Amino acid sequence: MGVVISKTFGVPFTITVKTGDRKGAGTDANVVIALCDEEGRRSNDLYLDSLFRDDFESGGRDRFLKISGVVDFGTLSHIELWRDSKGLFDDWFCDVIEVINMKTKERHVFPVHRWIPANRKFKLRPFDMILPQRDEMLHLREEELKSKKELYKLTHNMAIPQVKSFPKDESFSNDYLWDLGKNMVTLTLKAKMTQVLTGKWKSLEDITKIYKPPLLPIPEKYYNWKTDKNFGYQRLAGCNPGMIRLCTEIPQRFAVTDKALQPLLGNMTIEEALVYKRLFIIDYEFLKDLSCSYGRTICAPTALFYLNDANCLMPVAIQLFPDPADNPVFYPTDPEYTWLLAKMYFNNADSAVHESASHLGFTHVVGEAIVVATHQCLSPSHPVFRLLAPHFLYLIAINNRAIGQLVSPGGYVDKTMVIGRTGMFEIIKRTWCNWRLDVQGSLIGDLEDRGVLDPEVLPNYHYRDDALLLWKAINDYCRVIISQYYDSAEQVVADPELQEWGRVLGGKATHPDEVTVNMKGVPNGGKFLKVEEVVDTVTNFMYICSVAHASVNFGQYDEYAYPPNYPAWLHGKPPTDKTPLTEKDIIAQLPGKEETLDAIVLTKILSSKGTNSLGDFEVQYIYDPDGLQALAKFRKDLEEVGRIIDKRNETREVKYTYLHPKDIPNSISI
């Protein structure tokens, strides 16, 4: 940290500049600042430069002592900031500037969080958090948004719109990139060093030889994967916990009978079990005739679950395809390995929905669409932008990598999932057409829609119970910040940036070539009318980019790493009758050794947390006193949530840790 003294006259100021920690953020250009007070007095143009050192390096913090050139300088109202194009590397991303009046000791913070183009002057206020209708510099933010609309455009690479071309502003930091690649190489090499990994498995026990603790521990599911209790638990606290719903009627194509089910329902009839809300269902009929890569096929199963007297959710029936004429219903009373294979084929379909819709589609890709719409429409000075920005870190970058490498033709998805990339994109297409922000995109709306919000109806639903605590903490935080700026519905309606954001999100295109998100369930089709609508929307987006992603991401190793437990790939054909099977029949359907190692290593990496915990923001965007107070309360609320979850886990039969605040990143960065 260098200090430069400018020997002129006037009030002295200490100016500290933080350069962004991102690829190419540093600059060799000449950076200039001017200070302006509330009485209209302006300092000299102050060149920020230290002799004999490189200023403005990526992630660096530089301090300068400057003399303003104004003897009687008042309270600082705003700064002017610009740079020239000198030097080999002149691009510059400035994070934040702190200015201290050395005479009065007044401190002002100016969040910048922008690329500073050459020879373009920015005017910034303290805290830089203001609605456009109250901004005297509205023309400057309009110019800035115009250029950002060119940088952040949407296109239809899949059903959910994505960014048209990768903005350099979204790149990983060099440190983060290195750690991620290093971990993958280390894990793969260490796993391969001591064994031959070709061919098929000889026994279920044989699979355990692939694990190398502590880097690749034996998954806990290895010890109980066969049990019906584990199968039911996967619906409540596995890596795809948002599918189970209260069964209010049996689909006609689901050929279950009272005769077969009554012994499994505590001697209740199906009708009685429905009345007493003891039956739950997952129905994947929409997977019927799904196009998969290389002509492969996947089941379109339906599974029925019963909440027994011990409050355990138990599977009682599985039908693997919708047509009952050619597809029997399998029951726990069927031959052991036949029933086991039916459960495995259901999980194979569940894993396809998990990775395609629950994970990639409705956290990663929906999150990217939200990021692009926000950059298009909201100035970095907008309170909603500053509230959401910490949850956008690396999101587009990880999507660019994942889709470019893992979901590429012949890539990981084609090699290790039955559906392949063709089926994955088709699942996203089929589910996106019914996805709504106010239902599937809203925790409360989703739980209500599935009939499982009430813990009396479905006890031991750990995902729901922990997620609700986090949702409330996020919602309270959003409400406090947003209510500081919107004191009435009229202020919401009068905000042109917010209304444009709603339009781009809600799909109201202004010309034929424009691509909008076209998201269903945005308030009033994309027109915000009430403060509460803004609060709910921002809460949902923040939740999707943090908690929702954590719930479907960080359990991947636990579920997928032992292939029989949650198989993404099964060789052969699903059972079509009740013929007794053996362990050899199960082994014959499992992926080979090389495929298994690929899945284990990748799910281990994907299940690791690479960025800061929720509330501990990598980049601070909010600096005003009221905002900092709200942030401090948010962090305390999260600490309390963590204590409650720790207490709950003391008595849970199986601990649920994926939604502990310390294990939830701020953004989708892995």
N, C-alpha and C positions, 0 to 999 in steps of 0.2 A: 504494500500500500504506500504510494508515494505522496508527498506533499509539495505543492508549488506555491510560492508567495509572489503575488503580482504587486510591484512597488509603484502604485499610483496613489490615489487618494479616495476618501469616502469610507462608508461602512464596510467592514470586512465580513465575508461570508465563508463558511466551510461548505463545500459542495461535494457530496459523495455520490458516485455513479456506479450502479450495479449493471453489468452487461449480462445478457441472458445466457443460461447454460444450455445451449443448443448448437447444433452443427452450423458452422459458418457465422456465428453470432458476432464474433470480434471484428474490429475494423482498424485499418491503418489511416483512415481519413482524419481530417481536422474537425474536431467537434467544438461547437460554439454554443454558449448559453447566454441569455439575457434575463435579468430579474426585473419584475415590474411590481410596483406597490399599488395600494388601493387608491392613492391620490394621483395616479397616472405617471409617476416618476419611473424612469427606466434606467437600468444600469448601462455601463459600457457593454459592448460585445466581449464576452469573457471567453477566451480560448482555453480549453481544458487540455493541458499537455504537461507531462512530466519529462524533465530532461533525463536522458540515459536510461529509460525504461520503456517497455511497451505498455501503453495504456489500452484499456478497452479490449482486453483478451476475453475469450469466451468463458463465462462463469466468474469473471474477475470483479473486484470491487476497487475503485480508485477514488482517492480523496484529494481535493484541491482547496487551497486557501486563496481566495480571490478578494480583491478590493473593488467595490462596486462602481467607484467613480461618482457616487452620489453621497454628499455629506449627510443630508437629513433624509434617510431612507425610512419609509413607513412600513406598515404591515404588508408582507408579501401577498399579492393577489394571484399572480400567475407567472409562469416562466415561458420564454421562447427558446426552442431547441432546434438546432439544425446541424448539418455537416456538409462538407464538400465531397468531391469524388477523388481526392488525392490518395495515392498509395495503391499497391497491387491488390489488396483485399479491402475494399471500401464498404461492403455491406455491413450493416450494424443493427443488432437487435438490442434495444435498451429495455431493461426490466424496470428499474425504479431509480429516482433521483431524490436525495435528501438534501435540504438546504437549511443551514443553521445560521441565524444572524448572531455573529460573535459579540455584538454590542448588547442586544436585548436577550439573547439566548433563546429566541423564538425558533422553533423547529417546524419545518413544513415538509411533508412527504408528497412526492409527485409520482404516482404509479404511471408507467409509460406502457410497457408490455406491447411494443410495436417494433416492426422494422422501420428504421428511419431512412427514407430514400435520400439520395444526394440532392442538396440545394432546395429541399422542401422544408419550410418552417412550420413547426408544430407549436401550438399554444396550449399549455396544460395548467390546470388549476390544482390546488392541493386536493388530494384524495381522488381526483378525476373520476367522480361517480355522480352522474347527473342525468336526468331525463332530457330528451332532445327538445321538448317544448319549453324547457327552462334554460336552455343553453344559448348564451349569447354568441357562441362560436359555431352555431349550427351549420353554417356553410362549410366549415372545415371538416366536420364529421360526415357531412353528405358527400364531400369529395373523397374522403377516405373509404366510405362504404361503396362508392362507385367502383373504385379500384379493387376492393375486396370481392365484389360480385364477379369480377373477371377472373380472379384467382381461385375462388371457391364456387365452382359450377357443379351441378348434378348431372348424372347420366344414368341410363338404364343398362348396367352390366348384368344385373339380375333383377328380380321382381322389386326389391327395395332399392330405391336410388342410392347411388354412391358418388363420391367425388370424381369428377371427370378426369382430372390429372392431379398427380400428387404435389401438393404445395410444399416447398422446401421448409416452410415454417413449422411443418408437422413432423420433421425428422426426429429420430431418436438422438439423444445425446451420445457422444462417443463412448462414455463410460458404460451406459446402459447396454448399448449394442455389444460391447466386448464381453460383459458378464454373461449375457444370454447365450452367445455363441460358445463361449468357453465351457459353460455348464453342459451343453448338449454333447460337445466333443468328449469331455471328461467322462460323462456317464456312459456313453456308448463304448469307448475304448476300455474302460474298466470292466464292463460287463462281458466284453468279448475276449478279454485276455486269457481267461482260464478255462474256456470250454469251446466245444464245437457246436456251432449253432446252425445246423442244416438239418433238413428232414422233419419228420413228425415226432410227436411225443409218444412215449411208450406207455405211460400211465399218468394219472392225475398227479400223483406224487412226484413224478419226473419233472413237472413244470417248476417245482420249487427250487430246482438247481440253478435256475436263471437269475435268481435274486442275489444281490450282493449288498447286504447291510453294511454300513448304515445308509449308503447312497441309494440303494434300491432295496428297501426292506420288503419282507414278505407281507403282502396286504392282509389286513385283519380279516377280510372277507373269505380268505382261503379256509378259515377254520369253521365257518358256518354257512357257506354259500348254498349248500343243498337245501337248507331248511325253508319251510314255508314262512316262518317268522321273519327271516332275513328278506325274503321276497316281498313281504308286506312292508317291512321297514324301508326298503328302497323307495317306495312310493312317498314316504313321509319325510325322509331325511337323507336320501341318496343324492345323486348329482342331477336328477330331473324331478324335483319335488313338486312341480306345479301342474301335474296332470290329473291327479286323483280328484274325483268329484262325487258328490252324493248321488246315489242312484234313486231316481224317482219313478222310473218305469224300465222294464226290460225291453230292449229293442226286439222287434219281431224276428229279425234274422238271427238272434242269439238264442240257440235252441236248448236253453237250460230247462230242466224239469224239476217239479217239486219232489218227485221220487228220488232223484239223484242228489238234490241239494238239502232236503230236510234233515238228514243226519249230520250235515255239516253246519247247519244253522241253529243248533240247539233245539232241534225238533220244531222250529218255526216253519211255516210255509213261506214261500217267496213273498206273497202279499203281506203277511204279518211283518216280515223283516223290512219291507219297504215302508210300512206304516210307522214302525218304530225307529226308522232311520238307522238301520244297522247294515245296509248294503251300500257299497261304493263301487264305482266303475271307471275304467279307462277304455275308451273306444277309439281305435285307430282305423276305422273304416275308410277314412280319407286316403290311406295308403294303398287302397285297392288299385291294381294295374299301374303301379308306379314305375315309370321308366328309370332303369338303373344303368350304370356304366357297363359296357360289354355284354348287354343282354341279360344280366343277372336279375334275380327276383327277390322280393322281400315279402314277408307276411303282412296282412292287414288285420291284426288281431283285436279281440275284445276280451277283457279280463274282469271278473267280478270278485269283489273282496267283501269279507264279512268282519264286522267289529265284534269280537267275542266278549264273553263276560269278564275276561281279564284285560279288556281294553287293548287287545292286540289286533291289528289289521291282518287278516289271513286270507290268502287266495283260495277261492272255492270253485272257480270255473274259468277255463280259457278256451276260446275258439279262435283258431289261427287265421281263418279267412271268413269273409262275410257270408258266403253261400253255405247254409247248413246242410244242404243236400249232399255235398261232397266233403264236408269238413266236420268231424265229430267235435263235441265238447269234451275237453279233458278235465278230469277231476282229481283231487288229491287221493282218491280211492283207487285210481288206476295203478297199473304196475309202476314201481318206483322210478325206473329210469325213463319210462315213457312220459310220465308226468314231469319229470325233471327236464327232459328235452323240450316239452311244450313250454315250460317256463323260460328256458333258454331262448327259444324262438320268439317268445313275447319280448324278452329283454333285448333281443337283437333289433326288433322293431322300435322299442323304446329308445335304444341308443341312437338309432337313426334320427328319431324326432328330437332327441336331446341335442346332438351335435349340430343338426341342421337348423332347427327352429329355435329351441329354447336357448341355445348357446350362440351359434354364429348369427342367425337371423335377427333374433329379438334382443340381443345385447350388442354385439359387435356392429352389425350392419345398420340396425335402427339407430344405434348410438352415433355412427358416422353420419347418417342423414341429419341427425339433430345438430351435430357439430357444424356441418356445412351450412345448414339453414341459419344457425346462430351467427356464424361469421359473415354470411351474406347480408344479414338484416340488422344486426345489433352492433353499434359502435363499441369498441373496447371501453368507452366511457359509460356505457349503459349499465345500470345496477344489475340487471338480469344477466348480462354478459359476465360481469365480474363474479357473480354468484355461481355461475355454471362453469367458468373457465378452468378451475382446478380439476374438474372431473372429465376434461377433454384431453389431458396429457397423454401423448403417445397413441391415442385411440386410432387415428387414421393411419399412423405408422405401423402399428401391429396388424391392422387389417390389410395394409398393402403387402406386408410380408406374408401373412397367413394365406391370403387368397392367391398371392403370386407364387408361393412355394408349396404350401400344404394342399391347396385345393386346385392346383394346376393339373392339366391333363397328364396322367401317369404319375402324379404326386402321391403324397401320403394317403389322402382320402381314397383315391382309386385303388391303392394297394392294400389298405387295411380295413376298409368298410365295404360291406356288400353293396350298398347303394352307390358308392363312388360319387364323383362330383356331379354326374348327371342327376342321380337321385336326390342328392343334397339340394341342388338348385330347384328341383321340382317340388320338394317338400317346402322350401321357403316360399315358393310361388303359391302353393295350395293353402298355406297357412296365413300368409300375408293378406290375402284377399278378405279374410274374416277378422284380422287383428285390429283391435281398437285401443287407442291410448287410454280411454276411460274404463276399459275392461281388462284385457290382458296386460296392458301397459300400466295399470294401476294396481298396487297390491290389494287395497281394500276392494276395488271393483272386481278383481280377479277372484278373490276368496269368496265374495258374495255370489258371483256368477257360478262358481263351482259348488256352492252350498256348504262350504267348509270353514266359514269365518268363526262360527261358534265352537269354542273348545269343548262344550258339552256334547256336540254332535260328533266331533272327531277328536278324541283325546290323543295325547302323545304325538301331535303333529309339530315336531320341533322346528321345522322350517318356518311354519306360520307363526309360532309363538315368539321366536327370536326376531323374525323379520318385522313383526308389528312394532316391537320396541324401537328398532332402527328407523322405521318409517316415521314414527311419531317424532323422534329426535330431529330428523331431516325436515319434516313438515314444520315443526316449531321454529327451527332456524330460518327456513325460507320465509315464513310468515313475518317474523320480526324484521328481516331485511327489506322485504318487498313493501311492507306497510309503512316503512320510513319514507318511501318515495312516492307511493300511490296513496294519498289520503282520501281518495274518493273514486267512485266508478268513472266520474268524468275525466279524471286524470288518466285512467286506463284507456278510455276511448280516444282521448286526444293525443296519445303517444304514437306518432307515425312509424317509428321503428318497430315497436311492439306489434302494431297491426300488420305491418309488412311481414314480420316473423310468423304471425299466425297464418297469413295468406300462403306463404311458402310452405309451411308445415301442413296446412289443411288442404293444399292442392289446387288453389284457385289461380291458374296460370293467366298471365296477361297477354301472352302471344303464343302462337302455335309451336314455336321452337323452344319455349321455356320448359324445363323439367323441374317440377316441384316434388316434394316428398309424398304428397297425396296420402297422408296419414289420416285414417278414420279416427273419430273420437276426439279430435281437437275441438275445444269449446266453440260452439256455434259455427261449425264448419270453417273455422279459421279467423273468427273475429272475437277478440276479447272484449267483454262487456263489464266484468266485475273483477275486483281485486282478488277474490277467492279463486277465480278461474286461473289467474296468473300464478297464484301460490300453488294450486294443485298441479298445474302443468310443470312448473319448475321442480316441484317435489318429485313428480314422476320421472322426469329426466335425470335428476340427480340420483334417484334410487336405481334406475336402470343401469347407469354408468358406474355404479359402485356395488350396492347390495345385491341386486338381481344377478349381475355378472358373477359375483363371488359365490352365490348359491349354486350356480350351474358349472362353475369352473374348478373350484378348488377340491372337489371330491372326485375328480377324474381318475387320479391314480388309485384311490381306494376302491373304486368300482371297476375300472377297466383293466387294471394291472394283473388281475388273475382272470384270464379270458373266460373260463366257464361261468364266472359270476355275472358278467355283464358283457356278453360277446358282441363286438362290432362286426364280426365276420363269422359265419358258420358255413362249412363246406357240406355239400349234400342237399338233401331235401327235408322239409319238416315232416313230422309224423302225420299220417292220414288215417291211422286206425290205432287200436289199443294193443297191438302186438307188443309183448314184453321185450324190452331192450336191455342191454348190458352196459357196463362201464366202457367197454370197447367201442360200442356204438357212439357214445358221447365223445370219446377221444378222437374218433375218426372225423368228427365234424369240426374240431377245433382248428384254429390257424396254426401254421407251422412255427418252428423255432425262430426263424428270422423275422417273420411277421409279428410274432409275440414280442420280441425284443424291441422292434421299432415302436410298437404301441406302448410298451412299458416306459421307454426312455422319453418319448414325447409327452405322455400323460404326466410323467414325473416333472418335467420342465413346466408344463402348462399348469400344474398344481402348485408351483412355487410362486411366492410373492416377491416381486422385484422392485416395488415402489412403496412409498410411505403409506401408513395406515390412515383410515378415514379421519378427516379433520386435521391431520398433520400435513398441511399442504406443501408440496414441493416448491410451489411458487405462490407467494402471498399476493392476492389481488385486492383485498379490502383493507383500508388503512384508516378510515374515519372512526372516531371514538365510539359511536353507537354501533357501528359494524363490528369493531373489535370486541365490544362487550357481548354482542350476540354470538360471535365466534367463540369466545371464552365459555359462554354458557353451553354452546353446542358441544364443545369438547368435554365439559363436565357431564353433560347428559350421556355422552358416549361412554365415559368412564363408568357411570352408573349402570348403563346397559351391560357393559362387560362384567360388572360385579354380579348382576342378576343372572347372566348366562352361566358364569362360573358356579353360582349357587345351584342353579338348575341341574348342571352337569354332575353335581355331587350325588344326585339321586336318580338320574337317568340311567336306564339299563345300558344304553350305548351313548356315549358322549357325542354331542353335536357341536362341532367347533367351527364350522365353515363361516358362520355369521358372527363370530366374536369380532367386535370392532377393531381389535389390534390386528386381525387377520384379513381385513377387508381393505383393499387399496382404494385410493380416491378415484381411480379411473381404470378403464379397461386397457391395461398396459402389458398384458400377457395373454 
